[in-house]
Amino acid sequence: MSDPILLISGDSFSEQERTRLETALASAFVAGPSDMAALPDAVRSSVRAIAVKGHHPLGGAEMDLFPNLGVIANYGVGYDAIDVTAATERGINVTNTPDVLNDDVADLAVAMLIAQCRNMVAGDDLVRSGRWSAGENLPLNRQMSGSTVGIVGLGRIGREIADRLAAFKCDIHYTSRSRKETPGWTFHASPEEMAEAVDILVVALVGGVETEKHVSRQVIDALGPRGIVINISRGSTIDEAALLDALEEGRIAGAGLDVFLNEPKIDPRFLKLDNVHLQPHQGSGSSETRGRMAKLQLANIEAFLAGDPLKTPVN
Ligand code: NAP
């Protein structure tokens, strides 16, 4: 192998994704985030690109291990694990994979909301367990169509969620840093104000320090007993302890969550609750979308190495 120019790093690349990168770029090698410092100097000096997947932090200290690094290409739209400020200070480009995953993530948000309102997991269990054929029925549940829903963060994914829920005849409210052009949806200046006006909150914010606990204890309390929280963003965007307290005490009706703090080792309090629908951070997890994300990650690395404009730059 010639000098490796590409470091493939992260805990969750599939065999197929790794092979694709290795085949496309002849001189690539794999090293986990914690193995980087142990690489020989000559190897580290030859690295010009890093392809990353997963949520392991990548900060200035790691970047400094690679003096000729020019691009960090993230697999995923959320790049909160990468210190973009540190990358910019070092002249390192960061890229991500926006838009190609919007539909899948929005689909999952709506699916979790319907599953929660219609008690679908309990319904499945009733049928499988034989209790339905023995005469037991599912208690009446709650209509989802026509609900009053607030989207926290009307960005690319938030917009897709809102469009879907509008087709379900929902009354759409949203909060973002700026007012958007919408078909008459109600804007709120803060999540606190919005939570007073809606039953259901769908969180579609970016992660990172700036949005930490943006959905605060006060926001959760303002939702009231019919409140449902759906989160497809990052665990950090919600005050998770406050959410757990409200769910345990029945102060809100339920939650549908694809993201958590400390995932996959999530707070065990969630596992004891029957008013939550839990998913294993699989928002973008269809083979079609993951294929598009992998292709876009590779296209960014190839563009960088060819000296062409990056496809989806972050900084
Ligand atoms: P986006 O288009 O950048 O939208 C992000 C939203 O967050 C925008 O509405 C933005 O507000 C808001 N925001 C950003 N910084 C903020 C701040 N400091 N305070 C308040 N609001 C802030 O991003 P996207 O493509 O929709 O992706 C959103 C996130 O979804 C990603 O960052 C990622 O964490 C998550 N995600 C999860 C999965 C999954 O598998 N569950 C998959 C993909 C993405 P403005 O509208 O005012 O700019």
Residues whose N, C-alpha, C, O or C-beta is under 5 A from the ligand:
A	BS01	NAP	V77 G78 V105 G153 L154 G155 R156 I157 G158 S176 R177 S178 A204 L205 V206 G207 E210 T211 I232 S233 R234 D258 H281 Q282 G283 S284
